[in-house]
Amino acid sequence: MANDGPSQPSRQEIHDAFGFLYQQLSNAYWVASTIEDKDRIHGISDSVFDILTQLNREDIQSRTDDFKALAKSVADAGTRLDSLKADIDQIIHVVKVASDVTAAIDKALGMAAKYFPM
Amino acid sequence: MTANSVTAAFDTVEQSYYQTQIQTLIVNYDKNGFNPKSIKPFLTSDDLEVRAKILGGLQEYAQKMSDVVSDQHVTEFDTQTKAFGQALVDLKGNPVLKNIAAGVPDTGLNILTTAVDSLGRWFIDYKRQKNLPTIIGDMQKPVDGICTLFIADIGSRPDDSGRGGHGLRDQLWRQYDSLLQLQDEFIQKSKDKFDPKTKAEEIAKLPLLVAEQKKADNTLKATQDALQKLSETHKALTKAFEKNNPSLEELISQLYAEGQRVKTFYEGLGKK
């Protein structure tokens, strides 16, 4: 059965209603002439500010799960780049080992020649 | 840099929210006193941690990408092959091998070293060309998603009627509105107790807050623009690596450049 009742207002619609009220109160604050009036208006304004804060908080929190889902993709890309970097480092390492071995052979032969004159 | 700006956006709103609560406490202290539970953060640590983790991950991704793409590896490889070439020359000159290696000219060793260098460089390029397009391509959707979510988190400031705002920009804008009223109330309530200098200083804070409100909002807006650019730049990076079908002219140019590099490398051998 179709629901013919009034539709639920969106978070933004609620936000706009309270935002408008807050702005009206703010305008009223600056034209109020006595400190008592200002104090009273600011007291109401404060409560509306708390509601708007809660709405903004909920708006931001509504995306936290989406961020959590994306965190894995970012970590995966980092791991894959690490692996690629390791592959490239390995190529450099192989030549370094070859160079070290060649130098070590040179040194060993030099020492050997001193002890076992040919 | 963009990641730092986004972190700063959250920090700015959090600090300003704290400041608003402190100012409220100061103005209403005589009436309400102090309740330790009244000071609260704007966002929970769970909300902030996951965002910080994402931003840290993006920074690491950019750093690792820069490491892999940079010439640092190739330069290091050249250094290592040069050292290898020199080690071969030294070995050939070793008295024990002198007789055996007498027939091997230095030019031959240089050719061998250059071949090792060219092959290694080609292999490094091959590894990059084979892996990077996939990694960057797979990251495009998450990068787009992250930028869209952060842009939505930052939101928009309210219009002049007070409508249309949401997210960090709305929150920060309203906090400044509140701070302005609190500062004004503070002055109104204490104006008879201020000395002229203090009174002037406190009043001067009002227009400063108005200017700061606009400046802070513009900074958040600029961060949104930077996030938009980040997504576009990453897209361009994907296209750059997808471009695996260069024109003949480009190929010749690349070949020439590679030839020049090999020549320079070759000529540099044996010169310490």
Interface residues (C-beta under 8 A of the other chain):
Chain A: Q12 H15 D16 G19 F20 L21 Y22 Q23 Q24 S26 Y29 I35 K38 D39 H42 S45 D46 F49 L52 T53 L55 N56 R57 D59 I60 Q61 R63 T64 D66 F67 K68 L70 A71 S73 V74 A75 D76 A77 G78 R80 L81 D82 L84 K85 D87 I88 D89 I91 I92 V95 K96 A98 S99 D100 T102 A103 I105 D106 L109 G110 A112 A113 M118
Chain B: Y17 T24 F42 L43 T44 D46 D47 V50 R51 K53 I54 G57 L58 E60 Y61 K64 M65 D67 V68 H73 E76 F77 Q80 T81 A83 F84 A87 L88 D90 L91 N94 P95 V96 L97 V116 G120 F123 I124 K127 R128 N131 L132 I135 D138 M139 K141 P142 G145 I146 L149 A152 D153 G155 P158 D160 S161 G162 R163 G164 G165 H166 G167 L168 D170 Q171 R174 D177 S178 Q181 L182 D184 E185 Q188 K189
